[in-house]
Amino acid sequence: MTHVAVIAHGNLQADRLFDPAATRDNILERFYVLRETLQSADMVCRTADMFEPRVIDVLIFHDILHELGVILKTIKANPFVQLIYVPNEPVFVTPLHDERILPLLPVDVVLTWNDNIAGKFLHVIKCNIGQPVIKKAQIPSLPFSEKKFICSIFANKPSAAPGSLFGERIYAVDFFSRQPTGIDLYGIGWEISAFPFVHLAYRGQCENKKDVQQQYKFSIAYENVVNLPGLITEKIFDCFAAGTVPVYLGAPNIEDYIPASCFIDLRRFVDYAQLYKYLVSMSESEYQKYLDAAKVFIDGPQYRLFTSTNYVEILVEQVKALAARKTGARSIARMKWQLFRLIAGRLQVLRNWRRYKHFVTAMVFVW
């Protein structure tokens, strides 16, 4: 019997990763669907902390900087373990996701949203993050006249990383807060913010995105970072699920996946004043066209590429292929040497050693 382990952290260990009630907004759907699918194929799937490392046949992980210790200890206990890396975060969050490094990491399979590298290496496979499946019958349908104007949901976590859209979000909320219609801001951490607009816009934390967003005609849906081809996250899909129209900025090739008729692309406007004029003058019939287009998209094959269903199918296919394939033994020393060679000369990727102490500790002390 094949034993598949997924590395989890904090309160998601002890198999809580597969519990639909463990987090809000059903964001763990892909993991409990994965477990159910593997179990139906007579495979055992648990969080890594629930296995003896020596019995793990396939190890799935998401952040090698923080999870290297678990990976190395598993290799030590079972040199024949197969490694599947699913790197969700962009490079400014996890520097080893640099496009020059990620395809060369010593793993068996990489599943990535990154269109710049997916498919260009045999073991680097296109796979979106896998969002909860939207059910059309459950999309709210509040009357146009009863909806408030616009909202934005994001945490007060400033970032100065190249391409970060935190500043753009700040600018958007500041701009809209000064308009007659205003804007409502939700998210954690704003209670201590010094930004003047917060006093006008902040409405508290958000327990459930759908419950909040369905009350608004429009919702700011900016990715965490701009201009990364293929990085299309829950931001826009949460809007579709809530029956609100997203104002989007992020992936430059968004229209390769989602029709322009489904969302308002910030890039179409010369400035926020032009955007605002477009939004406030939109008729009910024009607005409804966006909502209808989103529902048509949800019915189509392109939407399926972003669902937990598609994510699980791709991942299970790779698990089965690896389980049926015999590979050579790994060693901790070789794994470390391969990693060292990749980061040698690029040590700036680990410039904040305190942030990456788990990686440094594993490289030095796990043998």
C-alpha positions as CSV (number, residue, x, y, z in Angstrom):
1,M,0.0,0.0,0.0
2,T,1.3,3.5,-0.9
3,H,1.7,6.0,1.9
4,V,1.3,9.6,0.8
5,A,2.3,12.4,3.2
6,V,1.5,16.1,3.0
7,I,3.6,18.4,5.1
8,A,1.4,20.7,7.3
9,H,2.1,23.3,9.9
10,G,0.7,24.5,13.2
11,N,-2.9,23.6,13.9
12,L,-3.2,21.9,10.5
13,Q,-1.0,19.0,11.6
14,A,-2.5,15.8,13.0
15,D,-4.6,15.5,9.8
16,R,-6.4,18.8,10.4
17,L,-5.3,19.8,6.9
18,F,-8.0,17.5,5.6
19,D,-10.8,18.9,7.8
20,P,-13.2,21.2,5.9
21,A,-14.0,23.0,9.2
22,A,-10.3,23.8,10.0
23,T,-10.3,27.2,8.2
24,R,-12.8,29.7,6.8
25,D,-14.0,30.0,3.2
26,N,-13.5,26.3,2.5
27,I,-9.9,27.1,1.4
28,L,-8.7,23.6,2.3
29,E,-11.1,21.8,-0.1
30,R,-8.3,20.6,-2.4
31,F,-6.7,18.8,0.5
32,Y,-9.7,16.8,1.7
33,V,-10.7,16.0,-1.8
34,L,-7.1,14.8,-2.4
35,R,-7.3,12.5,0.6
36,E,-10.6,11.1,-0.4
37,T,-9.4,10.4,-3.9
38,L,-6.2,8.7,-2.8
39,Q,-8.1,6.6,-0.3
40,S,-10.5,5.5,-3.0
41,A,-7.4,4.3,-4.9
42,D,-6.2,2.3,-1.9
43,M,-3.6,4.7,-0.8
44,V,-3.1,6.1,2.7
45,C,-2.9,9.9,2.8
46,R,-2.1,11.8,6.1
47,T,-0.2,14.8,7.2
48,A,3.5,14.0,7.5
49,D,3.6,14.3,11.3
50,M,1.2,11.3,11.5
51,F,3.6,8.9,9.7
52,E,6.8,7.2,10.8
53,P,9.1,8.8,8.2
54,R,10.4,5.4,7.0
55,V,6.9,4.4,5.7
56,I,6.4,7.5,3.5
57,D,6.5,6.6,-0.1
58,V,5.5,10.0,-1.6
59,L,6.0,13.3,0.2
60,I,4.1,16.4,-1.0
61,F,5.3,19.8,0.2
62,H,4.8,23.5,-0.6
63,D,7.7,25.5,0.8
64,I,11.2,24.0,0.8
65,L,12.6,26.9,2.8
66,H,10.5,26.1,5.8
67,E,10.1,22.3,5.2
68,L,13.6,21.2,4.4
69,G,14.1,19.6,7.8
70,V,11.1,17.3,7.4
71,I,12.2,16.5,3.8
72,L,15.7,15.5,4.9
73,K,14.5,13.5,7.9
74,T,12.2,11.6,5.6
75,I,15.0,10.9,3.1
76,K,17.2,9.7,6.0
77,A,14.5,7.2,7.0
78,N,13.6,6.2,3.5
79,P,16.1,7.0,0.8
80,F,13.6,5.9,-1.9
81,V,10.9,8.4,-1.0
82,Q,9.5,10.3,-4.0
83,L,9.2,14.1,-3.7
84,I,6.4,16.3,-5.2
85,Y,6.8,20.0,-4.8
86,V,3.8,22.3,-5.2
87,P,5.2,25.8,-4.9
88,N,2.3,28.1,-4.5
89,E,4.1,31.3,-3.4
90,P,5.8,33.7,-5.8
91,V,9.5,34.3,-5.7
92,F,9.3,37.4,-3.5
93,V,7.8,35.3,-0.7
94,T,10.0,32.2,-1.3
95,P,13.2,33.1,-3.1
96,L,14.0,29.5,-4.1
97,H,11.0,29.8,-6.4
98,D,13.2,31.9,-8.7
99,E,12.6,30.7,-12.3
100,R,16.3,29.9,-12.6
101,I,16.3,27.7,-9.5
102,L,12.8,26.1,-9.2
103,P,13.1,23.7,-12.2
104,L,16.5,22.5,-10.9
105,L,15.6,21.7,-7.4
106,P,16.3,18.0,-6.5
107,V,12.7,16.7,-6.5
108,D,10.8,14.3,-8.8
109,V,7.9,16.5,-9.8
110,V,7.1,20.3,-9.6
111,L,3.5,21.4,-10.0
112,T,3.3,25.1,-10.7
113,W,1.1,27.9,-11.9
114,N,4.1,29.7,-13.4
115,D,3.5,29.8,-17.2
116,N,7.2,30.9,-17.7
117,I,8.5,27.4,-16.7
118,A,5.5,25.0,-16.7
119,G,5.9,22.5,-19.5
120,K,9.5,23.5,-20.4
121,F,10.9,20.7,-18.3
122,L,9.6,17.2,-18.3
123,H,9.0,17.2,-14.5
124,V,7.6,20.7,-14.3
125,I,3.9,20.5,-14.9
126,K,1.3,23.2,-15.1
127,C,-1.1,23.1,-12.1
128,N,-3.1,25.9,-10.7
129,I,-3.5,26.3,-6.9
130,G,-6.9,24.6,-6.9
131,Q,-9.8,26.8,-5.6
132,P,-13.0,25.5,-4.0
133,V,-15.5,24.6,-6.7
134,I,-18.1,27.3,-7.2
135,K,-21.7,26.0,-7.5
136,K,-23.8,28.3,-9.6
137,A,-26.9,27.6,-7.6
138,Q,-25.2,29.0,-4.5
139,I,-24.1,32.3,-6.0
140,P,-26.0,35.1,-4.2
141,S,-28.2,37.3,-6.3
142,L,-29.0,40.4,-4.4
143,P,-30.9,43.2,-6.3
144,F,-28.7,45.8,-8.0
145,S,-30.4,48.6,-6.1
146,E,-29.8,47.0,-2.7
147,K,-26.0,46.5,-3.2
148,K,-23.5,48.9,-1.7
149,F,-20.9,50.3,-4.0
150,I,-17.4,48.7,-3.5
151,C,-15.3,46.9,-1.0
152,S,-11.8,45.6,-0.5
153,I,-10.6,42.8,1.7
154,F,-7.0,42.4,2.5
155,A,-4.7,42.3,5.5
156,N,-2.4,45.1,6.7
157,K,0.8,43.4,5.7
158,P,3.0,45.9,3.9
159,S,5.5,44.6,1.4
160,A,8.2,46.4,-0.4
161,A,9.0,43.4,-2.6
162,P,9.4,44.1,-6.4
163,G,6.0,43.8,-8.0
164,S,4.1,43.8,-4.8
165,L,0.6,45.3,-5.1
166,F,0.1,46.2,-1.5
167,G,0.8,49.8,-2.3
168,E,-1.6,49.7,-5.2
169,R,-4.3,48.4,-3.0
170,I,-3.6,51.2,-0.5
171,Y,-3.9,53.8,-3.3
172,A,-7.2,52.3,-4.5
173,V,-8.8,52.3,-1.0
174,D,-7.5,55.9,-0.4
175,F,-8.9,57.1,-3.7
176,F,-12.3,55.5,-3.3
177,S,-12.6,56.6,0.4
178,R,-12.5,60.2,-0.9
179,Q,-15.3,59.8,-3.3
180,P,-19.0,60.4,-2.5
181,T,-19.8,56.7,-2.7
182,G,-16.9,55.7,-0.4
183,I,-15.4,52.2,0.0
184,D,-15.6,49.6,2.8
185,L,-12.3,48.0,3.9
186,Y,-12.1,44.7,5.7
187,G,-9.2,42.7,7.0
188,I,-6.9,42.1,9.9
189,G,-4.3,44.5,11.3
190,W,-6.0,47.8,10.3
191,E,-6.8,48.7,13.9
192,I,-3.3,49.9,14.3
193,S,-2.9,51.5,10.9
194,A,-1.8,55.2,10.7
195,F,-3.2,55.6,7.2
196,P,-5.9,58.4,7.4
197,F,-8.2,56.7,5.0
198,V,-8.6,53.7,7.4
199,H,-10.7,55.9,9.7
200,L,-13.2,56.5,6.9
201,A,-13.2,53.0,5.2
202,Y,-12.5,50.3,7.8
203,R,-15.4,48.1,8.7
204,G,-13.6,45.4,10.7
205,Q,-12.3,41.9,10.1
206,C,-13.9,39.5,7.7
207,E,-15.1,36.2,9.0
208,N,-16.5,35.0,5.7
209,K,-15.6,36.6,2.4
210,K,-18.8,35.5,0.6
211,D,-21.1,37.0,3.2
212,V,-19.3,40.3,2.9
213,Q,-18.7,40.6,-0.9
214,Q,-22.2,39.6,-1.9
215,Q,-23.4,43.0,-0.4
216,Y,-21.4,45.0,-2.9
217,K,-21.6,45.7,-6.7
218,F,-17.8,45.7,-7.0
219,S,-14.8,44.3,-5.1
220,I,-11.1,45.1,-5.4
221,A,-9.4,41.9,-6.5
222,Y,-5.7,42.6,-6.9
223,E,-3.2,39.8,-6.7
224,N,-0.4,40.0,-4.2
225,V,2.1,40.7,-7.0
226,V,1.8,42.0,-10.6
227,N,3.0,40.6,-13.9
228,L,3.5,36.9,-13.0
229,P,2.1,34.9,-15.9
230,G,-0.3,32.3,-14.6
231,L,-0.6,33.5,-11.0
232,I,-4.4,33.7,-10.8
233,T,-5.5,33.1,-7.2
234,E,-8.7,33.1,-5.1
235,K,-9.0,36.9,-5.4
236,I,-11.1,36.8,-8.6
237,F,-12.8,33.5,-7.9
238,D,-14.1,34.7,-4.5
239,C,-15.8,37.5,-6.4
240,F,-17.5,35.2,-8.8
241,A,-18.7,33.0,-5.9
242,A,-20.2,36.0,-4.1
243,G,-21.9,37.5,-7.1
244,T,-19.9,40.7,-7.1
245,V,-17.9,42.1,-10.0
246,P,-14.1,42.1,-9.5
247,V,-11.9,45.0,-10.4
248,Y,-8.8,43.0,-11.2
249,L,-5.0,43.6,-11.5
250,G,-2.4,40.9,-11.5
251,A,-1.5,38.2,-14.0
252,P,-0.6,39.9,-17.4
253,N,-2.2,37.0,-19.3
254,I,-5.4,36.8,-17.3
255,E,-7.4,36.9,-20.5
256,D,-5.8,33.7,-21.7
257,Y,-7.8,32.0,-19.0
258,I,-10.7,34.2,-18.0
259,P,-12.7,36.2,-20.6
260,A,-12.5,40.0,-20.2
261,S,-16.3,40.1,-20.1
262,C,-16.2,38.6,-16.6
263,F,-14.2,41.3,-14.8
264,I,-13.1,44.9,-14.9
265,D,-9.4,45.1,-15.8
266,L,-7.7,48.0,-14.1
267,R,-5.3,48.3,-17.0
268,R,-8.1,49.5,-19.3
269,F,-8.2,52.9,-17.5
270,V,-5.7,55.7,-17.5
271,D,-6.3,56.5,-13.8
272,Y,-8.6,55.9,-11.0
273,A,-10.8,58.9,-11.9
274,Q,-11.6,57.2,-15.2
275,L,-12.3,53.9,-13.5
276,Y,-14.6,55.6,-10.9
277,K,-16.6,57.4,-13.6
278,Y,-17.0,54.0,-15.4
279,L,-18.2,52.3,-12.2
280,V,-20.6,54.9,-10.9
281,S,-22.3,55.3,-14.4
282,M,-22.8,51.6,-15.0
283,S,-26.4,50.7,-15.6
284,E,-28.0,47.7,-14.1
285,S,-28.2,45.9,-17.4
286,E,-24.4,46.5,-18.0
287,Y,-23.7,45.3,-14.6
288,Q,-25.7,42.1,-15.1
289,K,-23.7,41.3,-18.2
290,Y,-20.6,40.9,-16.0
291,L,-22.4,38.5,-13.6
292,D,-23.9,36.5,-16.5
293,A,-20.5,36.2,-18.2
294,A,-19.0,34.9,-15.0
295,K,-21.6,32.2,-14.7
296,V,-21.0,31.2,-18.4
297,F,-17.3,31.0,-17.6
298,I,-18.0,28.8,-14.5
299,D,-19.8,26.3,-16.8
300,G,-16.9,26.0,-19.2
301,P,-13.7,24.0,-19.3
302,Q,-11.3,26.9,-18.6
303,Y,-12.8,27.4,-15.2
304,R,-12.2,23.8,-14.3
305,L,-8.5,24.3,-14.6
306,F,-8.6,26.4,-11.5
307,T,-10.7,24.1,-9.3
308,S,-9.7,21.7,-6.5
309,T,-11.1,18.9,-8.8
310,N,-8.5,19.6,-11.5
311,Y,-5.7,20.1,-8.9
312,V,-6.5,16.7,-7.4
313,E,-6.6,14.9,-10.7
314,I,-3.2,16.2,-11.7
315,L,-1.6,15.5,-8.3
316,V,-3.1,12.0,-8.0
317,E,-1.9,11.2,-11.6
318,Q,1.6,12.1,-10.5
319,V,1.4,10.2,-7.2
320,K,0.3,7.1,-9.1
321,A,3.1,7.5,-11.7
322,L,5.7,7.9,-9.0
323,A,4.4,5.0,-6.9
324,A,4.7,2.7,-10.0
325,R,8.2,3.9,-10.9
326,K,11.4,2.7,-9.3
327,T,14.1,5.3,-8.7
328,G,17.5,5.4,-7.2
329,A,18.2,6.1,-3.5
330,R,18.5,9.6,-2.3
331,S,21.0,10.8,0.4
332,I,20.9,13.8,2.7
333,A,24.5,14.7,1.6
334,R,23.6,14.7,-2.1
335,M,20.4,16.7,-1.5
336,K,22.3,19.4,0.4
337,W,25.0,19.5,-2.2
338,Q,22.5,20.0,-5.0
339,L,20.8,22.8,-3.0
340,F,24.1,24.4,-2.2
341,R,25.1,24.5,-5.8
342,L,21.8,26.1,-6.8
343,I,22.1,28.9,-4.3
344,A,25.9,29.4,-4.5
345,G,26.4,32.8,-6.2
346,R,22.8,33.7,-5.5
347,L,23.0,33.9,-1.7
348,Q,21.0,37.1,-1.9
349,V,18.0,34.8,-2.1
350,L,18.7,34.0,1.6
351,R,19.6,37.5,2.6
352,N,17.1,37.5,5.4
353,W,18.6,34.6,7.3
354,R,16.3,35.0,10.3
355,R,13.3,34.5,8.0
356,Y,14.8,31.4,6.6
357,K,16.3,30.0,9.8
358,H,14.5,26.6,9.3
359,F,16.3,26.1,6.0
360,V,19.7,27.2,7.3
361,T,19.2,25.0,10.4
362,A,18.3,22.0,8.3
363,M,21.3,22.5,6.0
364,V,23.7,22.7,8.9
365,F,22.3,20.3,11.5
366,V,20.2,17.6,9.8
367,W,22.4,14.6,8.8
